[in-house]
Amino acid sequence: MNGQLQALKELLLQTDEEFHELAVKHHELEDRLQQLASKSYLSEPEQLEAVTLKKRKLQLKDRMEDILRRHRQAETPASSSVSSNEPPPSHSRPHARG
């Protein structure tokens, strides 16, 4: 499954403009976070920037996951709505005689 997911990501990077732009921006934010992390001391504005970058990066990742999920569901449209030929279980109980 992980190989399929990686293949889908690579396909979307080449074919889905929004996914590609999100991935590029995600990578840019990661690079900036690495720059900040390499410092021995962060000023207050840099600390705020780091927190903001992390939040933005998560938002981008969530959007990328939404796109991946949408494409995975499009590949298997009927798998989630498979119906069974078996009748539903009976929920009736025998009546107790008193």
PyMOL commands that set and color helices and strands:
alter all, ss='L'
color gray80, all
select helices_A, chain A and resi 2-15+17-37+44-75+79-81
alter helices_A, ss='H'
color red, helices_A
deselect
rebuild
show_as cartoon
